Amino acid sequence: MGYKREETSEYHAELYPYLRSWGLREFHDEASYYDWQRETLSKEELRDFQQLIEHRCGGEDVQGDIDFYDRLARRDLIPVLYSQRFQYYLTIGTFVCGRIAPANKVLDFGCGVGILTLFFAQQHPGVEFVGFDRSSRSIEMACLEAEKRRIRNVRFEISQLPPQQISGTYDLILSTHALFQAEWEPGIPSQTWKTFQRPCDPYRQEQLEILTGLQGRLNALLQALRPMGRMILFEKTWNLGRRILFQRALDTRGLFPVSSPVFCRYRSVDEEMIDGPLYEVARLSYGVEPFEWNEEPYRGSGETLYRCTGIAAERMGQVLLRDTVRASITGVHSQSGSWVFRFGLWNEIVPWGLCEYSSGLTGLVIGGGEDQDLIDQLVETVRHITESDFQELVHDFWGSMIQAPEDPSMPCYENHHPSAQIIYESLPSKCIQQETTFKDDMGREMHIELGTTTHLTYLYCANTFDQRQLVLIDDGRAQVLYEYYRESLQRPHGPPA
Ligand SMILES: C[S@@+](CC[C@H](N)C(=O)[O-])C[C@H]1O[C@@H](n2cnc3c(N)ncnc32)[C@H](O)[C@@H]1O
């Protein structure tokens, strides 16, 4: 889900050199990041740094958290630590900076060493900024940087919220990864493993808000928000259980989204992250038509595309070709021979494309329901493709698989996303062979099921914290799934990876 907006692009260009001025560097692979860590820090510094990260306490250990940020607020550690967050800063910084107007007075709650606060203040010299954090060493560093950079429209305060109060009122309050940390808390479970819906339980909601510290922080921030003020909040609420807990906490305090919440995707070194969503909320008195809260799981287009070649593609292809073929495009390649690329919508839900060469290569791509547009684009591309571009397309889709030795246990289809549920529900002539439902050691209700559908065997795992996994394999190789099923029962922590 993109968020590119005209108004924010200028800040992106400014933010890049700004982050470099803090010594942060952008890395795209782990090896170069760790090499650079070793070059930048002495052996002792590196050991201290790693120990700090490893020994960070979970839970609501306030003093432990303050110590952690105090000890990290060192000018030599900042580049190493925050380079991992380079793309995070670019993404969030650009987005938030574009939404600061028309505020005149802005509070940045949990500002840390002020990397984002100082950038916002620099970009909006007519706006008064206050950065607020309970780590005194972080605030010290933020003040030094403000001085060094001669940024005068910002001040920083050491404060722990609660018990301390915020002095003054603001027409914009920001919080990025500060208000709802508590990563150990998965939030509200769904009613059963069959659904993503959460029951409405005000008592449990309040208990969780107290447990995670959200209640005290949010109430204190609200007191400092002017009647027509806004909040821009970006927290680790990607998981639905946490997202619903957070959204309901905002809702019960009379806060509503005034723009569409945005999930952000960025890279953390070599890992693709989905974070947020980023909320812009205000009270009803703000005067704009509020957006609805969305309690559905996140579904990103393209995320669930499954590709396979060889035996898995051939066997699944035989099943798919029994269904209606919606488009069939043929061509000839001078070296690889003739090809046919067929497309369809299995069970009216699952879009697919099957490419077969006369020389024997078969490649299959299957999407989740939300990938229909991508498959439609693929049909259009293949319709108008040149010979050399076609080879390139095949290479892009299945390149490494074509070269690698064939894996005999490769599934015909696999989906680890919420969209697996609707596909599981739509499987034709489903016949359950074995199933079990139990509570795992984290209290999640977990369901594992093995069964058959037309010409295929399936394994389905689901739990009350939105994990879903659907694996399909042809009947000839079904033994693989029987073994998976047996293993899953011996490993009651979750579906097999
Ligand atoms: C993960 S850092 C995020 C820093 C910054 N907002 C960013 O996006 O880079 C979280 C910060 O929130 C601060 N913080 C957490 N809870 C707080 C509280 N109750 N009162 C004040 N500061 C708090 C921590 O000290 C830490 O500096």
The ligand as an ORCA input file, in Angstrom:
! r2SCAN-3c Opt
* xyz 0 1
  C      11.715      3.448     19.986
  S      12.129      5.020     20.606
  C      11.463      6.040     19.358
  C      12.176      7.358     19.242
  C      11.646      8.248     18.111
  N      10.268      8.622     18.315
  C      11.852      7.597     16.761
  O      10.863      7.382     16.044
  O      13.011      7.337     16.407
  C      10.976      5.223     21.945
  C      11.252      6.436     22.809
  O      10.108      6.697     23.613
  C      10.537      7.062     24.922
  N       9.426      6.761     25.856
  C       8.768      5.582     25.976
  N       7.805      5.690     26.913
  C       7.852      6.942     27.409
  C       7.117      7.651     28.435
  N       6.137      7.047     29.087
  N       7.428      8.941     28.691
  C       8.425      9.538     27.992
  N       9.165      8.918     27.030
  C       8.890      7.652     26.749
  C      11.776      6.192     25.140
  O      12.624      6.734     26.139
  C      12.420      6.231     23.738
  O      13.319      7.287     23.610
*
